[in-house]
């Protein structure tokens, strides 16, 4: 259990400062993917940064219906709940289902540290991302799924190999990318089939 920090007074900024110090814990949440060229697992804060930069870099390909500023905001808040709920492998469907209520409770606690209107803004962004129904959320979900796939394609399938992931799992779990960005999905399928031939996927 991480040590609780003392609350320091900053006038009207006190709650915001407390929230910012609390989310520092995201740097301690380890993911399955290792930082390229190292034996160190990336943490969730690093993943969120990578996701946000990906949103900015891929903005020209997002389409007119996507507000890339909102996508970038989703990237930065989408996994804050892992401070309380931890990281669950995307292909562990039972684990993802089991952690759902814990994540909702975490969202209430963590975003609840903020004053209004930030509290509602952050929480609504997270809820929209989780629902995945708007154009912004769908593009954000695409990027969130894309980044670990790209990482694995560039590190000999490290987390796929370590977790015994099958090609069918990756294709099924990420098939929605084809609905959002068909051309990208065709490229990914080609590389995923090659990854299986390389022995990186079962």
N, C-alpha and C positions, 0 to 999 in steps of 0.2 A: 504494500500500500504506500502510495506516495505521500510524503509529508505535507500536511496542510500549511499553507502560507498565512502569515498574520495579515489581517486587514489593515491597510494604511489609508488614512484620510486624504482625499484629493478633492474635497469640495464636491461640486456637481459631477466631477469625473470619477468619483470613488467607485461606483458600480462598474463603469467601463474598464477601469484599471484592474479591478478584481476579475472581471471576465477575461481580459487579456492575459493575466497571470495564470488563470485556470487552464486556458487552452494551450499554454506552453506544454502541458502534459501530453499533447498529441505527438510531440517529438519522441516520446517513449513508447509509442505503440508500434511494434514491429510488424511488417508485412512479410509475405512469403518471397517476394521478388528481391533479389540482391542488386545493389547498385552496380551498374555495368563496370566490368573490369576489376571488381573487388569481391571479397568474400563477406562483405557486410550487407545485412538486410536493410532495405530502405525503410524509413519510418513513414507513418501516415502523413505527417506534416510535409515531408519531402514529396510524397505522391500528390498531395493537394496542390503544391506549388507547380509541379510538373504539369498537372492537369490544367491549371489556370493559364500557364504559358502556352500550352497546346491550344487552348481556346483562342487566345490572341493570335497565334501563328496561323491557325486554320480558319480564322474569321472570314477571309474572302471566299471560302468554300461552303459557308454555313447556309447560304440562301437568304432571301430578303425577309423571311418571316422570323428569323432568329435575331434576338437582341444579344449580341456577344458580351455586352457589359453584364447582363444578368447571368449569362452562362458562366462567366468568370467568377461572379459572386457565388454561384452555386458550387463551383469547383472549390472555392476556399472554405465553404461551410459544410459541404455535404458529408464529410466524415468526422466532424467534431464529436459526434455522438460516440465514436469509438473510444473516447476517453473513459467512458463508463462501460460500454458494451464490448470493447475489444474488436479485433479484426477477424472476420470469418472468410475463409476461402470462397471465392465466387462460385466455384463448382460444388461446394458442399451445400446442397439444396436444403437438406434437413437442418443443418446448422444455421443457414440464413433464415429459415422459417422460425427456428427456436429463438433467435436473437431479436426478432422484430419488435416485440413488446418492450424489451429492454432498451432498444434504440429510441422508441417513442418516449419512454420515461426519461432517458438521457437528454433528449431534445428539450423537454420541458424544463429539466433542471438547469442545463447549461445555458440555453438561450434566456432562461428566466433570470439569470444573473444580470442581464442587461436592463437598463431603463427603457421605457417606451420613448420613441417609436422603434428603436433598434430591436428590442425584444421581439416584437411582432414581425418586423421585416426579416430578421434572420430566420425565425421559425417558419414563416410562410415560404421563404426560399427553400428551406429544407423539405417541407411538406410537398411543395411543387416538384422538386427533384425526385422525391420518393415516388410520387404518383406517376411521373413520366408521361403525362398526357399532353403537355404544351410543347410547341416547337422548341422553345428554349430548353426545357427539361429533356426532350428526346435527343437534342444535340449534345447536351451535357452528359447524358447516359452513354451515348456513343463514345465520347472522348474518354470517359471513365473506364469503359471496357477496352477501348483501343490501346491505351497506354501500357497496361500489363502485357497485352498480346505483342505489341511492338518490342517491349523489353525482352520477352522470351524469344522472339525471333532474332534478337541481336545478342543473346547470351546462351546460345545452344539449348534453349528450352529449359533453363535451370529450374524454375519452379514447377513446370509441367513434369519434368523428369522426377524431381524430388517428391512430388505428390501423386505420381502415377496417373496423370491425366490422359484421357483418350481424345483422339481427334474428334470423335462424335460429340463429346462433351463441349469442346470449344466451339464447334460449329453450331450446335443447338443453342448454347447459352448466349451466343453473340449474333445469331441470325438476324435479329432486328436491325443490325447495322445495314443490311441489304435494303431495308425499307427506307431508312433515313438517307443513306448515301450508297446507292447501288454500285457505282464504279469502284469505290473503296473496297466494298465487300468482295468484288471479283478479284481484286489484287490480293486481299487477305486470304481468300480461299486457296488461291494458287500457292501462296507461301506456307499456309498451314498444311497443305498436302505434301509439300516439299519437306516440312518439318517432320511429318510422320515418316517419310522415306529416310530421313536422317536419323530416325530413332529417338527424336525428341518428344514425340507423342505416341501413345500406344495405338 
